[in-house]
């Protein structure tokens, strides 16, 4: 998998890890598939919310049904930090690969279970209880998924290509969301309302079973990351077990990295959920735009983002993570109001232009964050500290974005509130970028340089 080339420096011996391109490619695919599966479920659940409300919460009140369905959806966000606190430290203790295999199994089982739950008409109150339980399983597993996947790719990737390779993780996110939302749109067009309500809604969730098996197979065939393997080798040379890092130390001992992580994740997820989750509802509720057309616009924006994503990741390798993320923060601060004014103009061209501008700004985060966030923490606590910081920030700020913005519009009557909210998030993100260190082209903290060829390794040794 790798070769280690000694490097003599100031009286100490360090090593350079020579990566295996084929193995790196497999690692990226395996990690991205898990993210795709998570967001496939996200897209399916969001766009089947009305149907699921009728199946599991038949109160006769459409609003109550929808609120109950999204309540079960939101419950998954509440347990994400708990999942991060369990799976993150476990990943630092027993290995990234093992934990990511477990999270893949749990995600697949939770999503598949939703497709198998009998309706309220069949088993009564047991149906919504089982739905809530399945959502909690999904949320708990997701708490260890994203941080583990970013850690996995970052620790496999050579230093000079970490941004490019990490960007494929969010490529998987976009692909999963498009697949989920696109499948629901296709089913809605092909099936009658009765068929969709009686059995059609189950199909997208049942697809999770085969996807989970494929993802699990890919992950179990991978070796442990070079960085974690080096930690194990060091412990073996010293004839000791790897010390267990207490959860307290992952927080208090890494407080600066955690604060930076939470600030970066805040701008990343506020803008992400605003654009991809809230804006379709905004188009419908505030602009009285047809739901299907609103969804198609968002899907078009996501396709545009997928096309740009790898190029933006490669750009972060060339110019640095900080300039790319800073550009996104500045863009959202200065362009959120003009973009929303364009969207509110109402024509298809204006909406597409405004949404497309916000989507391209969002790529600054989706492309650079998967490589920037793992570099905030040393190897021995990377999975755990990143899981905690990421999931706490997502639960407090990202997942609540649609709810908070809706409440702010209701309280103030100001329909420009989405733009102001993104601007506030951009300020916080900008402060985090100001204090973060540049990591592009540099080894991860606590890890030796990672290179692609023996020639590069010799250059490292000679430096």
C-alpha positions as CSV (number, residue, x, y, z in Angstrom):
1,X,0.0,0.0,0.0
2,X,2.7,2.4,0.9
3,X,6.5,2.7,1.3
4,X,8.2,4.8,4.0
5,X,11.3,6.7,3.1
6,X,13.4,7.9,6.0
7,X,14.3,11.6,6.2
8,X,17.0,12.9,8.4
9,X,16.1,16.3,9.9
10,X,17.7,18.1,12.8
11,X,18.8,14.9,14.5
12,X,15.4,13.1,14.1
13,X,14.2,10.5,11.7
14,X,10.9,11.2,9.9
15,X,9.3,9.4,7.0
16,X,7.5,10.2,3.8
17,X,4.5,8.1,2.9
18,X,4.4,7.1,-0.8
19,X,0.7,6.6,-1.7
20,X,-0.8,4.0,-4.0
21,X,-2.9,5.8,-6.6
22,X,-5.2,2.8,-7.2
23,X,-5.8,2.5,-3.4
24,X,-6.4,6.2,-3.0
25,X,-9.0,6.1,-5.8
26,X,-10.8,3.2,-4.1
27,X,-10.7,5.0,-0.8
28,X,-12.3,8.1,-2.3
29,X,-15.0,6.1,-4.0
30,X,-15.9,4.2,-0.8
31,X,-16.0,7.3,1.3
32,X,-18.1,9.3,-1.3
33,X,-20.6,6.5,-1.6
34,X,-21.5,6.8,2.1
35,X,-22.1,10.5,1.7
36,X,-24.1,9.9,-1.4
37,X,-26.3,7.4,0.4
38,X,-26.9,9.9,3.3
39,X,-28.1,12.6,0.9
40,X,-30.1,10.3,-1.2
41,X,-32.2,9.6,1.9
42,X,-32.2,13.4,2.6
43,X,-33.6,14.2,-0.8
44,X,-36.1,11.3,-0.8
45,X,-37.4,12.2,2.7
46,X,-37.7,15.9,2.0
47,X,-39.6,15.5,-1.3
48,X,-41.9,12.7,0.0
49,X,-42.7,14.7,3.2
50,X,-46.4,15.2,2.2
51,X,-46.9,11.6,1.3
52,X,-45.1,10.3,4.4
53,X,-47.3,12.6,6.5
54,X,-50.4,10.9,5.2
55,X,-49.0,7.4,5.7
56,X,-47.6,7.8,9.2
57,X,-49.5,10.8,10.7
58,X,-53.1,10.7,9.3
59,X,-54.6,13.4,11.5
60,X,-56.7,14.9,8.7
61,X,-54.8,18.2,9.1
62,X,-52.2,18.6,6.3
63,X,-50.2,21.1,8.3
64,X,-50.0,18.9,11.3
65,X,-49.1,15.9,9.1
66,X,-46.2,17.9,7.5
67,X,-45.0,19.2,10.9
68,X,-45.0,15.7,12.3
69,X,-43.0,14.3,9.4
70,X,-40.4,17.0,9.6
71,X,-40.3,16.6,13.4
72,X,-39.2,13.0,12.8
73,X,-36.7,14.3,10.2
74,X,-35.3,16.9,12.7
75,X,-34.9,14.3,15.4
76,X,-32.0,12.8,13.4
77,X,-30.2,16.1,13.8
78,X,-30.6,16.0,17.6
79,X,-28.7,12.7,17.9
80,X,-25.9,13.5,15.4
81,X,-23.7,15.0,18.1
82,X,-24.2,11.9,20.2
83,X,-23.2,9.7,17.3
84,X,-20.1,11.9,16.8
85,X,-19.1,11.6,20.4
86,X,-19.4,7.8,20.1
87,X,-18.0,7.0,16.7
88,X,-15.4,9.8,16.5
89,X,-13.3,8.7,19.6
90,X,-13.9,5.0,18.5
91,X,-12.4,5.8,15.1
92,X,-9.3,7.2,16.8
93,X,-9.1,4.2,19.0
94,X,-9.8,1.2,16.7
95,X,-9.4,2.7,13.3
96,X,-11.2,4.7,10.6
97,X,-12.0,1.8,8.3
98,X,-13.8,-0.3,10.9
99,X,-16.0,2.6,12.2
100,X,-16.9,3.7,8.7
101,X,-18.1,0.1,7.9
102,X,-20.3,0.3,10.9
103,X,-21.8,3.6,10.0
104,X,-22.5,2.4,6.5
105,X,-24.4,-0.6,7.9
106,X,-26.4,1.5,10.2
107,X,-27.4,4.1,7.5
108,X,-28.4,1.3,5.2
109,X,-30.5,-0.5,7.8
110,X,-32.2,2.7,9.0
111,X,-33.1,3.8,5.5
112,X,-34.3,0.3,4.4
113,X,-36.3,0.0,7.6
114,X,-38.4,3.1,6.7
115,X,-39.4,1.4,3.4
116,X,-40.6,-1.7,5.4
117,X,-42.6,0.0,8.2
118,X,-46.3,-0.7,8.0
119,X,-48.6,2.3,7.7
120,X,-50.6,3.9,10.5
121,X,-53.7,2.3,9.1
122,X,-52.1,-1.1,9.6
123,X,-50.5,-0.9,13.0
124,X,-51.7,2.4,14.5
125,X,-49.4,4.5,16.7
126,X,-46.6,1.9,16.3
127,X,-46.0,3.2,12.7
128,X,-44.8,6.8,13.7
129,X,-42.8,5.3,16.6
130,X,-41.0,3.0,14.2
131,X,-40.4,5.8,11.8
132,X,-38.9,7.9,14.6
133,X,-36.7,5.0,15.7
134,X,-35.4,4.5,12.1
135,X,-34.6,8.2,11.8
136,X,-32.7,8.1,15.1
137,X,-30.6,5.2,13.8
138,X,-29.8,7.2,10.7
139,X,-29.0,10.4,12.6
140,X,-26.8,8.5,15.1
141,X,-24.8,6.8,12.3
142,X,-24.5,10.1,10.4
143,X,-22.8,11.6,13.4
144,X,-19.8,9.4,12.6
145,X,-20.0,9.4,8.8
146,X,-19.0,12.7,7.5
147,X,-16.1,13.4,9.8
148,X,-14.9,9.8,9.3
149,X,-15.2,10.1,5.5
150,X,-13.3,13.4,5.4
151,X,-10.6,12.0,7.7
152,X,-10.3,8.8,5.6
153,X,-9.8,10.7,2.3
154,X,-7.5,13.3,3.9
155,X,-5.2,10.7,5.4
156,X,-5.1,8.7,2.2
157,X,-4.5,11.6,-0.2
158,X,-1.0,12.9,-1.1
159,X,-0.4,16.4,0.2
160,X,-0.5,18.1,-3.2
161,X,-3.9,16.6,-4.2
162,X,-5.8,16.6,-0.9
163,X,-8.1,19.3,-2.1
164,X,-8.9,17.7,-5.4
165,X,-9.5,14.3,-3.9
166,X,-11.5,15.6,-1.0
167,X,-13.8,17.5,-3.3
168,X,-15.2,14.2,-4.5
169,X,-16.8,13.6,-1.1
170,X,-19.2,16.5,-1.7
171,X,-19.5,15.4,-5.3
172,X,-21.1,12.3,-3.8
173,X,-23.3,14.4,-1.6
174,X,-24.7,16.3,-4.7
175,X,-25.0,13.1,-6.7
176,X,-27.0,11.4,-3.9
177,X,-29.3,14.3,-3.4
178,X,-30.0,14.6,-7.1
179,X,-30.6,10.9,-7.4
180,X,-33.1,11.0,-4.5
181,X,-34.9,14.1,-5.5
182,X,-34.9,13.1,-9.2
183,X,-36.3,9.6,-8.4
184,X,-39.2,11.2,-6.4
185,X,-39.9,13.6,-9.2
186,X,-40.0,10.8,-11.7
187,X,-42.2,8.7,-9.5
188,X,-44.6,11.6,-8.9
189,X,-44.9,12.0,-12.7
190,X,-45.4,8.3,-13.5
191,X,-47.5,7.1,-10.6
192,X,-51.0,8.1,-9.6
193,X,-51.5,9.7,-6.2
194,X,-53.2,6.5,-4.9
195,X,-50.3,4.3,-6.0
196,X,-47.7,6.7,-4.6
197,X,-49.5,6.7,-1.3
198,X,-50.1,2.9,-1.1
199,X,-46.8,1.5,-2.2
200,X,-44.8,3.8,-4.5
201,X,-43.2,5.8,-1.6
202,X,-41.5,2.7,-0.4
203,X,-39.4,2.2,-3.5
204,X,-36.7,4.8,-2.9
205,X,-36.1,3.6,0.7
206,X,-35.9,0.0,-0.4
207,X,-33.1,0.9,-2.8
208,X,-31.0,1.7,0.2
209,X,-30.5,-2.0,0.9
210,X,-28.4,-2.8,-2.3
211,X,-26.6,0.5,-2.0
212,X,-25.6,-0.3,1.5
213,X,-24.3,-3.7,0.6
214,X,-22.2,-2.3,-2.2
215,X,-20.8,0.5,0.0
216,X,-20.1,-2.0,2.8
217,X,-18.2,-4.3,0.4
218,X,-16.1,-1.4,-0.8
219,X,-15.2,-0.2,2.7
220,X,-14.4,-3.6,4.1
221,X,-11.9,-4.2,1.2
222,X,-9.9,-1.1,2.1
223,X,-6.9,-1.0,4.3
224,X,-6.5,1.4,7.3
225,X,-5.3,4.9,6.4
226,X,-1.5,5.4,6.3
227,X,-1.7,8.0,9.1
228,X,-3.6,5.7,11.5
229,X,-1.4,2.8,10.5
230,X,1.7,4.8,11.4
231,X,0.2,5.5,14.8
232,X,-0.3,1.7,15.3
233,X,3.2,1.0,14.2
234,X,4.6,3.5,16.6
235,X,2.8,1.9,19.5
236,X,3.9,-1.5,18.4
237,X,7.6,-0.4,18.2
238,X,7.3,1.0,21.7
239,X,5.5,-2.3,22.8
240,X,2.5,-0.5,24.2
241,X,-1.2,-0.1,23.4
242,X,-2.3,3.1,21.8
243,X,-3.4,5.4,24.6
244,X,-7.1,6.1,24.8
245,X,-7.7,9.8,24.5
246,X,-10.5,10.9,26.9
247,X,-13.5,12.7,25.4
248,X,-12.7,15.6,27.6
249,X,-9.2,16.0,26.1
250,X,-10.7,15.9,22.6
251,X,-12.6,19.0,23.5
252,X,-10.6,21.0,26.0
253,X,-7.3,20.0,24.5
254,X,-8.4,21.0,21.0
255,X,-10.5,24.1,21.8
256,X,-8.9,26.3,19.2
257,X,-9.4,23.7,16.4
258,X,-13.0,23.1,17.6
259,X,-13.9,26.7,17.5
260,X,-12.4,27.1,14.0
261,X,-14.2,23.9,12.9
262,X,-17.5,25.1,14.2
263,X,-17.1,28.5,12.5
264,X,-16.2,27.0,9.2
265,X,-19.0,24.4,9.4
266,X,-21.5,27.1,10.3
267,X,-20.9,29.1,7.1
268,X,-20.7,25.8,5.1
269,X,-23.9,24.3,6.3
270,X,-26.0,27.5,6.7
271,X,-25.5,28.3,3.1
272,X,-25.8,24.6,2.0
273,X,-29.2,24.1,3.8
274,X,-30.4,27.5,2.8
275,X,-29.8,26.9,-0.9
276,X,-30.6,23.2,-1.3
277,X,-33.2,22.6,1.4
278,X,-35.0,25.9,2.1
279,X,-35.0,27.7,-1.2
280,X,-37.5,25.3,-2.9
281,X,-40.0,26.0,-0.1
282,X,-39.2,29.8,-0.3
283,X,-40.0,29.8,-4.0
284,X,-43.3,28.1,-3.3
285,X,-44.4,29.9,-0.2
286,X,-43.1,33.4,-0.9
287,X,-43.1,33.6,-4.7
288,X,-46.0,31.1,-5.3
289,X,-43.7,29.2,-7.7
290,X,-44.8,25.8,-8.8
291,X,-43.2,23.1,-6.6
292,X,-42.0,21.0,-9.5
293,X,-40.4,23.9,-11.3
294,X,-38.7,25.0,-8.0
295,X,-37.2,21.6,-7.5
296,X,-36.0,21.4,-11.1
297,X,-34.2,24.7,-10.7
298,X,-32.5,23.5,-7.6
299,X,-31.5,20.2,-9.3
300,X,-30.1,22.2,-12.2
301,X,-28.0,24.3,-9.7
302,X,-26.7,21.1,-8.2
303,X,-25.7,19.7,-11.6
304,X,-23.8,22.9,-12.2
305,X,-22.1,22.5,-8.8
306,X,-21.1,18.9,-9.6
307,X,-19.4,20.0,-12.8
308,X,-17.4,22.8,-11.1
309,X,-16.6,20.8,-7.9
310,X,-13.4,18.9,-8.9
311,X,-11.9,22.0,-10.5
312,X,-12.6,24.1,-7.4
313,X,-11.0,21.3,-5.3
314,X,-7.9,21.3,-7.6
315,X,-7.8,25.2,-7.3
316,X,-7.6,24.9,-3.5
317,X,-4.5,22.8,-4.0
318,X,-3.0,25.4,-6.2
319,X,-3.8,28.7,-4.4
320,X,-4.7,27.4,-0.9
321,X,-7.8,26.5,1.2
322,X,-7.9,29.9,2.9
323,X,-8.3,32.0,-0.4
324,X,-11.0,29.7,-1.8
325,X,-13.0,29.6,1.5
326,X,-12.5,33.4,2.0
327,X,-13.8,34.0,-1.5
328,X,-16.9,32.1,-0.7
329,X,-17.4,34.1,2.5
330,X,-16.9,37.4,0.7
331,X,-19.2,36.4,-2.1
332,X,-22.1,35.5,0.3
333,X,-21.6,38.7,2.2
334,X,-21.7,41.0,-0.8
335,X,-23.9,39.0,-3.2
336,X,-26.6,37.4,-1.1
337,X,-28.9,40.4,-1.3
338,X,-28.5,41.0,-5.1
339,X,-28.9,37.2,-5.7
340,X,-32.1,37.1,-3.6
341,X,-33.5,40.2,-5.4
342,X,-32.9,38.4,-8.7
343,X,-34.7,35.3,-7.4
344,X,-37.6,37.5,-6.2
345,X,-37.9,39.1,-9.6
346,X,-39.8,35.9,-10.4
347,X,-38.8,35.0,-14.0
348,X,-37.3,31.6,-14.7
349,X,-34.1,33.2,-16.0
350,X,-33.7,35.6,-13.0
351,X,-34.3,32.7,-10.5
352,X,-31.9,30.5,-12.3
353,X,-29.3,33.3,-12.4
354,X,-29.6,34.1,-8.7
355,X,-29.7,30.5,-7.6
356,X,-26.7,29.7,-9.9
357,X,-24.6,32.5,-8.4
358,X,-25.3,31.2,-4.9
359,X,-24.5,27.6,-6.0
360,X,-21.1,28.6,-7.4
361,X,-20.3,30.5,-4.2
362,X,-21.3,27.4,-2.2
363,X,-18.8,25.3,-4.3
364,X,-16.0,27.3,-2.5
365,X,-17.0,25.5,0.6
366,X,-18.0,22.1,-0.7
367,X,-14.7,21.8,-2.6
368,X,-12.3,23.1,0.1
369,X,-13.9,22.1,3.4
370,X,-13.3,18.3,3.2
371,X,-9.5,18.9,3.0
372,X,-9.5,22.0,5.3
373,X,-11.4,20.5,8.3
374,X,-9.3,17.4,9.0
375,X,-6.1,19.6,8.9
376,X,-7.4,21.4,12.1
377,X,-6.6,18.4,14.3
378,X,-3.6,16.0,14.9
379,X,-3.9,12.4,13.9
380,X,-4.4,10.9,17.4
381,X,-7.7,12.9,17.9
382,X,-8.6,13.9,14.3
383,X,-11.7,11.7,13.9
384,X,-13.1,12.4,17.4
385,X,-12.5,16.1,17.6
386,X,-13.7,16.7,14.0
387,X,-16.9,14.6,14.7
388,X,-17.7,16.6,17.8
389,X,-17.1,20.1,16.2
390,X,-18.8,19.2,12.9
391,X,-21.9,17.7,14.3
392,X,-22.5,20.2,17.1
393,X,-22.3,23.0,14.5
394,X,-24.5,21.2,12.0
395,X,-27.1,20.5,14.7
396,X,-27.2,24.0,16.1
397,X,-26.9,26.1,12.9
398,X,-27.1,24.0,9.7
399,X,-30.1,21.8,10.3
400,X,-32.0,24.6,12.0
401,X,-31.6,27.1,9.1
402,X,-34.9,26.5,7.3
403,X,-36.8,26.6,10.7
404,X,-35.0,29.8,11.9
405,X,-35.3,31.7,8.7
406,X,-39.0,30.8,8.4
407,X,-39.6,32.1,11.9
408,X,-37.6,35.3,11.3
409,X,-39.7,36.0,8.2
410,X,-42.9,35.4,10.2
411,X,-41.7,37.6,13.1
412,X,-40.3,40.5,11.0
413,X,-42.3,40.3,7.7
414,X,-39.0,40.9,5.9
415,X,-38.8,38.5,3.0
416,X,-35.1,39.3,2.5
417,X,-34.2,37.6,5.8
418,X,-32.6,34.6,4.0
419,X,-30.0,37.0,2.5
420,X,-29.3,38.7,5.9
421,X,-28.9,35.3,7.5
422,X,-26.3,34.2,5.0
423,X,-24.5,37.5,5.4
424,X,-24.3,37.0,9.1
425,X,-23.0,33.4,8.6
426,X,-20.4,34.8,6.1
427,X,-19.0,37.2,8.8
428,X,-18.5,34.3,11.2
429,X,-17.0,32.1,8.5
430,X,-14.6,35.0,7.5
431,X,-13.4,35.3,11.1
432,X,-12.7,31.6,11.2
433,X,-10.8,31.8,7.9
434,X,-8.7,34.7,9.3
435,X,-7.5,32.6,12.2
436,X,-7.0,29.2,10.5
437,X,-3.6,28.1,9.2
438,X,-3.1,27.3,5.5
439,X,-2.9,23.6,5.0
440,X,-2.7,23.2,1.2
441,X,0.3,21.2,0.1
442,X,1.4,20.5,3.7
443,X,1.3,17.3,5.8
444,X,-1.6,16.8,8.1
445,X,-0.7,17.6,11.8
446,X,0.9,14.6,13.4
447,X,1.6,12.9,10.1
448,X,4.6,12.6,7.8
449,X,4.6,14.1,4.3
450,X,2.4,12.1,1.9
451,X,3.7,11.9,-1.7
452,X,2.8,10.1,-4.9
453,X,6.2,8.9,-6.2
454,X,9.5,7.7,-4.9
455,X,11.1,10.7,-6.7
456,X,9.0,13.1,-4.5
457,X,10.0,11.1,-1.5
458,X,13.7,11.5,-2.3
459,X,13.1,15.2,-2.7
460,X,11.5,15.3,0.7
461,X,14.5,13.4,2.2
462,X,16.9,15.8,0.5
463,X,15.1,19.0,1.7
